[in-house]
Amino acid sequence: MTNRLFKRVRKNKITTIFRKEIREILKNKEILITIIIMPIVFSLLVPASMIALSLTDQSDISETDQAPDIFRNMTPYWDELNDLQKITILQANFYLAFLIMIPMIVPMAISSDSIAGEKERKTIEVLLASPVSEEEILLGKALAAAVPSIIISWVAEIIYIIFTNIVVFGIMGRIVLPNIFVGIMFLFLIPTQTFLSTLLMTSISSRSRGAREALQKSGLIVTPYLLIISAIIFVPLLVHPLLTLASWFVLVLLTFLTLKITTKTFKRDKLLSL
């Protein structure tokens, strides 16, 4: 399947579609506002919730609030920390993991308009009549949604790291981020998760009559999808941050499976029939 896919894919055609889509995104103010403001709010509001923790006194930590030692792999200096500092380490890492939602949400705004929006604007026929394969259309549009989403997710993660270190420095007396999990998330999880989400939502957009319908359908799959991905990422993290690499391998397999299914069902006649 993979060899057949790449035989029908030409880099210059994908690049042309990619550039065209990026120009359309830059013209759409609603999409720009969504993909810029939302991640920044996420990356600031989440660590802001730790401000209350920074004002907590060590003596106020009850036995039920203490962090169990099963999380000692979160940091190499776990045994040197008091209970408040251990809770701080846990929150800093778990809140960071919540940022994986950004690659699920940001592509919705772009992907929902990628094909369904062209149907509304009556430009889809021109694209389908051009000398490009279905795979080139799919990959060009998916990459146009994925690349900005990856960049924005990286920016949001950097903002989160800086703001979190500022908030918790008074508790820890040291910089707590970045760590191993940050590196894995930055280099592996975010790009793979973004491309997987984008493929799914671009496929949904191709099966919708308009951008609004595509956005609604994408929203319906986010909740169960979020639960599955969160379990794949959080469970290994609880054992050891390095085990989140196993999460990445699972995401890679899901991405290839999704790509196989999507390219198989992405047909010109179906796009025109809607």
Sine and cosine of phi, psi and omega as CSV:
sin_phi,cos_phi,sin_psi,cos_psi,sin_omega,cos_omega
0.00,0.00,-0.68,0.73,-0.05,-1.00
-0.90,0.43,-0.69,0.73,0.02,-1.00
-0.89,0.46,-0.67,0.74,0.01,-1.00
-0.90,0.43,-0.61,0.79,0.01,-1.00
-0.90,0.45,-0.76,0.66,-0.07,-1.00
-0.94,0.35,-0.42,0.91,0.07,-1.00
-0.92,0.40,-0.49,0.87,-0.04,-1.00
-0.99,-0.10,0.16,0.99,-0.05,-1.00
-0.91,-0.42,0.83,-0.56,0.06,-1.00
-0.90,-0.44,0.79,-0.62,-0.10,-0.99
-0.85,0.53,-0.66,0.75,-0.05,-1.00
-0.91,0.41,-0.58,0.82,0.02,-1.00
-0.93,0.36,-0.68,0.74,0.03,-1.00
-0.89,0.46,-0.67,0.75,0.00,-1.00
-0.88,0.47,-0.65,0.76,0.02,-1.00
-0.89,0.46,-0.73,0.68,0.01,-1.00
-0.90,0.43,-0.66,0.75,0.01,-1.00
-0.86,0.52,-0.76,0.66,-0.01,-1.00
-0.89,0.45,-0.65,0.76,0.03,-1.00
-0.87,0.48,-0.70,0.71,-0.01,-1.00
-0.91,0.41,-0.65,0.76,0.02,-1.00
-0.88,0.47,-0.66,0.75,0.05,-1.00
-0.88,0.48,-0.64,0.77,0.02,-1.00
-0.91,0.41,-0.63,0.77,0.02,-1.00
-0.89,0.45,-0.70,0.71,-0.03,-1.00
-0.91,0.42,-0.40,0.92,0.02,-1.00
-0.99,0.11,-0.35,0.94,-0.09,-1.00
-1.00,-0.06,0.97,-0.22,-0.08,-1.00
-0.92,0.40,-0.57,0.82,0.00,-1.00
-0.89,0.46,-0.69,0.72,0.02,-1.00
-0.92,0.40,-0.68,0.74,-0.01,-1.00
-0.87,0.50,-0.69,0.72,0.00,-1.00
-0.89,0.45,-0.68,0.73,-0.02,-1.00
-0.89,0.46,-0.74,0.67,-0.12,-0.99
-0.98,0.19,-0.22,0.97,0.02,-1.00
-0.99,-0.17,-0.75,0.66,-0.09,-1.00
-0.94,0.34,-0.71,0.70,-0.10,-0.99
-0.86,0.51,-0.75,0.67,0.02,-1.00
-0.90,0.45,-0.60,0.80,0.02,-1.00
-0.90,0.43,-0.67,0.74,0.04,-1.00
-0.88,0.47,-0.70,0.71,0.04,-1.00
-0.82,0.57,-0.77,0.64,-0.12,-0.99
-0.95,0.32,-0.31,0.95,0.02,-1.00
-0.99,-0.14,-0.67,0.74,-0.07,-1.00
-0.94,0.34,-0.60,0.80,-0.03,-1.00
-0.89,0.46,-0.80,0.61,0.04,-1.00
-0.94,0.35,-0.37,0.93,0.03,-1.00
-0.88,0.47,-0.45,0.89,0.03,-1.00
-0.92,0.39,-0.27,0.96,0.02,-1.00
-1.00,0.08,-0.07,1.00,0.02,-1.00
-0.88,0.47,-0.65,0.76,0.04,-1.00
-0.87,0.48,-0.61,0.79,0.02,-1.00
-0.91,0.42,-0.60,0.80,-0.01,-1.00
-0.92,0.38,-0.32,0.95,0.02,-1.00
-1.00,-0.07,-0.05,1.00,-0.03,-1.00
-0.98,0.19,0.61,-0.79,0.05,-1.00
-1.00,-0.01,0.55,-0.84,0.01,-1.00
-0.82,0.57,-0.58,0.82,-0.04,-1.00
-0.95,0.32,-0.27,0.96,-0.01,-1.00
-0.99,0.10,-0.09,1.00,-0.01,-1.00
-0.99,0.13,0.91,-0.42,0.02,-1.00
-0.99,0.13,0.16,-0.99,-0.01,-1.00
-0.90,0.44,-0.56,0.83,-0.01,-1.00
-0.95,0.31,-0.36,0.93,-0.01,-1.00
-1.00,-0.01,-0.14,0.99,-0.06,-1.00
-0.94,0.34,0.58,-0.82,-0.02,-1.00
-0.98,0.17,0.83,-0.56,0.02,-1.00
-0.92,0.40,0.44,-0.90,-0.08,-1.00
-0.96,0.28,-0.03,1.00,0.07,-1.00
-0.92,0.40,-0.25,0.97,0.00,-1.00
-0.99,-0.10,0.22,0.97,-0.09,-1.00
-0.88,0.47,-0.38,0.92,0.01,-1.00
-0.96,0.28,-0.09,1.00,0.03,-1.00
-0.89,0.45,-0.50,0.87,-0.04,-1.00
-0.45,-0.89,0.56,-0.83,-0.02,-1.00
-0.94,0.33,-0.28,0.96,-0.03,-1.00
-0.95,-0.31,0.49,0.87,-0.03,-1.00
-0.82,0.57,-0.70,0.71,-0.08,-1.00
-0.93,0.37,-0.26,0.97,0.01,-1.00
-1.00,0.05,-0.15,0.99,-0.13,-0.99
-1.00,-0.05,0.49,-0.87,0.17,-0.99
-1.00,0.06,0.04,-1.00,-0.11,-0.99
-0.89,0.46,-0.65,0.76,0.00,-1.00
-0.90,0.44,-0.66,0.75,0.01,-1.00
-0.92,0.39,-0.60,0.80,0.04,-1.00
-0.90,0.44,-0.67,0.74,0.04,-1.00
-0.89,0.45,-0.62,0.79,0.03,-1.00
-0.88,0.47,-0.69,0.72,0.03,-1.00
-0.87,0.49,-0.70,0.72,0.00,-1.00
-0.88,0.47,-0.73,0.68,-0.03,-1.00
-0.90,0.43,-0.65,0.76,-0.01,-1.00
-0.87,0.50,-0.65,0.76,-0.02,-1.00
-0.98,0.22,-0.65,0.76,-0.01,-1.00
-0.94,0.34,-0.63,0.78,0.06,-1.00
-0.91,0.42,-0.58,0.81,0.06,-1.00
-0.88,0.48,-0.65,0.76,0.01,-1.00
-0.89,0.45,-0.47,0.88,0.03,-1.00
-0.91,0.41,-0.37,0.93,0.01,-1.00
-0.92,0.40,-0.20,0.98,0.06,-1.00
-0.92,0.40,-0.22,0.98,0.07,-1.00
-0.94,0.33,-0.44,0.90,-0.03,-1.00
-0.87,0.50,-0.71,0.70,0.05,-1.00
-0.91,0.41,-0.19,0.98,0.07,-1.00
-1.00,0.00,-0.52,0.85,-0.14,-0.99
-1.00,-0.08,-0.69,0.72,-0.05,-1.00
-0.85,0.53,-0.70,0.72,-0.01,-1.00
-0.90,0.45,-0.32,0.95,-0.01,-1.00
-0.85,0.53,-0.71,0.70,-0.06,-1.00
-0.90,0.43,-0.63,0.78,-0.04,-1.00
-0.98,0.18,-0.76,0.65,-0.09,-1.00
-0.91,0.41,-0.57,0.82,-0.01,-1.00
-0.89,0.45,-0.44,0.90,-0.01,-1.00
-0.99,-0.11,-0.19,0.98,-0.17,-0.98
-0.89,0.46,-0.73,0.69,-0.01,-1.00
-0.92,-0.39,-0.72,0.69,0.01,-1.00
-0.88,0.48,-0.59,0.81,0.03,-1.00
-0.91,0.42,-0.59,0.81,0.04,-1.00
-0.93,0.38,-0.53,0.85,0.07,-1.00
-0.90,0.44,-0.67,0.75,0.01,-1.00
-0.91,0.40,-0.60,0.80,-0.03,-1.00
-1.00,0.09,-0.01,1.00,0.04,-1.00
0.89,0.46,0.54,0.84,0.02,-1.00
-0.94,-0.34,-0.04,1.00,-0.07,-1.00
-0.92,0.40,-0.54,0.84,-0.02,-1.00
-0.90,0.44,-0.62,0.79,0.01,-1.00
-0.90,0.45,-0.68,0.74,0.00,-1.00
-0.91,0.42,-0.69,0.72,-0.04,-1.00
-0.94,0.33,-0.41,0.91,0.02,-1.00
-0.99,0.11,-0.18,0.98,-0.01,-1.00
-0.97,0.24,0.37,-0.93,-0.06,-1.00
-0.98,0.20,0.89,0.45,0.05,-1.00
-0.76,-0.65,0.49,-0.87,0.01,-1.00
-0.99,0.12,0.27,-0.96,0.05,-1.00
-0.87,0.50,-0.61,0.79,0.00,-1.00
-0.90,0.44,-0.61,0.79,0.01,-1.00
-0.93,0.37,-0.62,0.78,0.06,-1.00
-0.90,0.44,-0.74,0.67,-0.03,-1.00
-0.88,0.48,-0.76,0.64,-0.05,-1.00
-0.93,0.37,-0.62,0.78,0.02,-1.00
-0.88,0.47,-0.71,0.70,0.00,-1.00
-0.95,0.31,-0.62,0.79,0.02,-1.00
-0.90,0.43,-0.68,0.73,0.01,-1.00
-0.92,0.39,-0.56,0.83,0.02,-1.00
-0.91,0.42,-0.48,0.88,0.07,-1.00
-1.00,0.07,-0.56,0.83,-0.10,-1.00
-0.96,0.27,-0.71,0.71,-0.10,-0.99
-0.87,0.49,-0.77,0.64,0.06,-1.00
-0.88,0.47,-0.59,0.80,-0.01,-1.00
-0.91,0.42,-0.64,0.76,0.03,-1.00
-0.90,0.43,-0.72,0.69,0.00,-1.00
-0.88,0.48,-0.71,0.71,-0.01,-1.00
-0.91,0.42,-0.63,0.78,0.04,-1.00
-0.90,0.43,-0.64,0.77,0.06,-1.00
-0.89,0.45,-0.69,0.72,0.01,-1.00
-0.89,0.46,-0.68,0.73,0.01,-1.00
-0.88,0.47,-0.64,0.77,0.01,-1.00
-0.91,0.40,-0.65,0.76,0.02,-1.00
-0.90,0.43,-0.69,0.73,0.04,-1.00
-0.87,0.49,-0.69,0.73,0.01,-1.00
-0.87,0.50,-0.72,0.70,-0.03,-1.00
-0.87,0.49,-0.73,0.68,-0.02,-1.00
-0.89,0.45,-0.75,0.66,-0.06,-1.00
-0.91,0.41,-0.65,0.76,0.01,-1.00
-0.89,0.45,-0.69,0.73,0.02,-1.00
-0.88,0.47,-0.61,0.80,0.04,-1.00
-0.91,0.42,-0.69,0.72,-0.06,-1.00
-0.92,0.39,-0.69,0.73,-0.15,-0.99
-0.99,-0.11,-0.02,1.00,-0.03,-1.00
-0.87,0.49,-0.58,0.81,0.01,-1.00
-0.90,0.44,-0.48,0.88,0.01,-1.00
-0.99,0.12,-0.72,0.70,-0.15,-0.99
-1.00,0.05,-0.54,0.84,-0.08,-1.00
0.96,0.29,0.26,0.96,-0.01,-1.00
-0.38,-0.93,0.19,-0.98,0.07,-1.00
-0.99,0.10,0.80,-0.60,-0.07,-1.00
-0.99,-0.16,-0.35,0.94,0.01,-1.00
-0.77,-0.63,0.54,-0.84,0.11,0.99
-0.99,0.15,0.27,-0.96,0.06,-1.00
-0.64,-0.77,-0.22,-0.97,-0.04,-1.00
-0.86,0.51,-0.70,0.71,-0.04,-1.00
-0.89,0.45,-0.61,0.79,0.04,-1.00
-0.87,0.49,-0.71,0.71,0.00,-1.00
-0.89,0.46,-0.69,0.73,0.02,-1.00
-0.90,0.43,-0.68,0.73,-0.01,-1.00
-0.91,0.41,-0.69,0.72,-0.07,-1.00
-0.92,0.40,-0.73,0.69,-0.13,-0.99
-1.00,0.05,-0.49,0.87,-0.15,-0.99
-0.88,-0.47,-0.83,0.55,-0.15,-0.99
-0.92,0.40,-0.74,0.67,-0.07,-1.00
-0.89,0.46,-0.77,0.64,0.01,-1.00
-0.87,0.49,-0.70,0.72,-0.03,-1.00
-0.92,0.38,-0.71,0.70,0.00,-1.00
-0.88,0.47,-0.63,0.77,0.01,-1.00
-0.90,0.43,-0.72,0.69,-0.02,-1.00
-0.91,0.41,-0.61,0.79,0.05,-1.00
-0.89,0.46,-0.74,0.68,0.01,-1.00
-0.88,0.47,-0.66,0.75,-0.04,-1.00
-0.91,0.41,-0.66,0.75,0.04,-1.00
-0.86,0.51,-0.72,0.70,-0.01,-1.00
-0.88,0.48,-0.71,0.71,-0.09,-1.00
-0.97,0.24,-0.51,0.86,0.10,-1.00
-0.92,0.39,-0.62,0.79,0.07,-1.00
-0.89,0.45,-0.67,0.74,0.04,-1.00
-0.89,0.46,-0.67,0.74,0.01,-1.00
-0.87,0.49,-0.60,0.80,-0.01,-1.00
-0.93,0.36,-0.35,0.94,-0.02,-1.00
-0.98,-0.20,0.17,0.98,-0.04,-1.00
-0.92,-0.39,0.41,-0.91,-0.04,-1.00
-0.99,0.10,-0.39,0.92,-0.03,-1.00
-0.41,-0.91,0.19,-0.98,-0.06,-1.00
-0.90,0.44,-0.61,0.79,-0.01,-1.00
-0.90,0.43,-0.69,0.73,0.03,-1.00
-0.90,0.44,-0.66,0.75,0.01,-1.00
-0.89,0.45,-0.64,0.77,0.01,-1.00
-0.91,0.41,-0.65,0.76,0.03,-1.00
-0.90,0.43,-0.69,0.72,0.02,-1.00
-0.91,0.42,-0.64,0.77,0.03,-1.00
-0.89,0.46,-0.63,0.78,0.02,-1.00
-0.89,0.46,-0.55,0.83,-0.02,-1.00
-0.93,0.38,-0.52,0.85,-0.04,-1.00
-1.00,0.04,-0.22,0.98,-0.08,-1.00
-0.91,0.42,-0.69,0.73,-0.08,-1.00
-0.88,0.47,-0.83,0.56,0.04,-1.00
-0.90,0.44,-0.60,0.80,0.02,-1.00
-0.89,0.45,-0.65,0.76,0.02,-1.00
-0.89,0.46,-0.66,0.75,0.01,-1.00
-0.90,0.44,-0.67,0.75,-0.01,-1.00
-0.91,0.41,-0.76,0.65,-0.03,-1.00
-0.91,0.42,-0.64,0.77,0.02,-1.00
-0.87,0.49,-0.66,0.75,0.03,-1.00
-0.91,0.43,-0.65,0.76,-0.01,-1.00
-0.89,0.46,-0.57,0.82,-0.07,-1.00
-1.00,0.00,-0.68,0.73,-0.12,-0.99
-0.95,0.31,-0.65,0.76,-0.07,-1.00
-0.87,0.50,-0.76,0.65,0.06,-1.00
-0.89,0.46,-0.57,0.82,-0.01,-1.00
-0.88,0.48,-0.58,0.81,0.00,-1.00
-0.90,0.44,-0.51,0.86,-0.02,-1.00
-0.99,0.11,-0.80,0.60,0.04,-1.00
-0.25,-0.97,0.69,-0.72,-0.01,-1.00
-0.81,0.58,-0.56,0.83,-0.01,-1.00
-0.90,0.43,-0.44,0.90,0.00,-1.00
-0.94,0.34,-0.21,0.98,0.07,-1.00
-0.93,0.38,-0.25,0.97,0.14,-0.99
-0.89,0.46,-0.53,0.85,0.08,-1.00
-0.89,0.45,-0.58,0.81,0.06,-1.00
-0.88,0.48,-0.64,0.77,-0.02,-1.00
-0.90,0.44,-0.68,0.74,0.02,-1.00
-0.88,0.47,-0.63,0.78,0.05,-1.00
-0.90,0.44,-0.68,0.74,0.02,-1.00
-0.90,0.43,-0.61,0.79,0.04,-1.00
-0.89,0.46,-0.70,0.72,0.03,-1.00
-0.89,0.46,-0.67,0.74,0.03,-1.00
-0.90,0.44,-0.60,0.80,0.01,-1.00
-0.91,0.42,-0.72,0.69,0.03,-1.00
-0.90,0.44,-0.63,0.78,0.04,-1.00
-0.90,0.43,-0.69,0.72,0.02,-1.00
-0.90,0.43,-0.65,0.76,0.01,-1.00
-0.89,0.46,-0.66,0.75,0.00,-1.00
-0.89,0.45,-0.73,0.68,-0.03,-1.00
-0.93,0.38,-0.68,0.74,-0.07,-1.00
-0.92,0.40,-0.70,0.71,0.00,-1.00
-0.92,0.40,-0.49,0.87,0.00,-1.00
-0.95,0.31,-0.54,0.84,-0.07,-1.00
-0.99,-0.17,-0.10,0.99,-0.04,-1.00
-1.00,0.07,1.00,-0.09,-0.11,-0.99
-0.83,-0.55,0.57,-0.82,-0.01,-1.00
-0.86,0.51,-0.72,0.70,-0.09,-1.00
-0.89,0.46,-0.57,0.82,0.03,-1.00
-0.94,0.34,-0.60,0.80,0.03,-1.00
-0.90,0.43,-0.67,0.75,-0.01,-1.00
-0.95,0.31,-0.52,0.86,-0.04,-1.00
-0.92,0.39,-0.44,0.90,0.03,-1.00
-1.00,0.04,0.00,0.00,0.00,0.00
